[in-house]
Amino acid sequence: MTTPAAALSQDELKTLVGQAALQYVQPGEIVGVGTGSTVNKFIDALATIKDQIRGAVSSSVASTERLKALGIAVFDANEVESLSVYIDGADEIDGKGYMVKGGGAALTREKIVAALAKRFICIADESKLVDALGAFPLPVEVIPMAAQQIARRFEARGANATLRLKDGQPLVTDNGQHILDVRGLSIADPLAFESEVNQWPGVVTVGVFAHQKASVCLLGTAQGVRTIAY
């Protein structure tokens, strides 16, 4: 007996899109793999065809550990000239395939691996689809000594930037840096915004993915997986 699509939970929708992403994985390839709860579903699905692929390039320590635990070889990004596909989630995605990412604090490595790939396949549930980016707090990875200076730049735009904490202390990324979460933005031109903020001294990476936008979004909906091509 199958579960009616309308009754699927958010977790089940993530499983659906994770499995749907397998269609973009070609035999013999190294696959770019992102980070987060939806990607974990993809990693679990990828393990079912692990004998058909060479391995993966991972965007976080957490994903690397999960891949290795399932017997999937993990390559360093420096060992790979290019990837045909990078599969990752998003905190927001708009009608052009531009995204906000970094809720899991892996945005810098995610952008590095995405830049190696010919296609970015975004896997997400339909709550992530938005008309304009900015409602989700924008993550910005920063060098710690620049955090307050960068926060003031955002405040001058009418936004509010706060240091992300973990257990009462500043969260430290896999790269040894800190994260600012910026609220109160409406990002009308994601390409220009990404280019500008990336030039601010002390910014490692801004969590707008416009230059590395999605090629395809697999969106989990009550009616099943909806494929949006950009």
Buried (B, 14 or more C-beta within 10 A) or exposed (E): EEEEBEEBEEEBBBBBBBBBBBEBBEEEBBBBBBBBEBBBBBBBBBBEEBEEBBBBBBBBEBBBEBBBEEEBEBBEBEEBEEBBBBBBBBBBBBEEBBBBBBBBBBBBBBBBBBBBBEBBBBBBBBEBBBEBBBBBBBBBBBBEEBBBEBBEBBEEEEBBBBBBEEEEEEBBBBBEBBBBBBBBBEBEEBBEBBBBBBEBEBBBBBBBBBBBBBBBBBBBBEEEBBEBEB
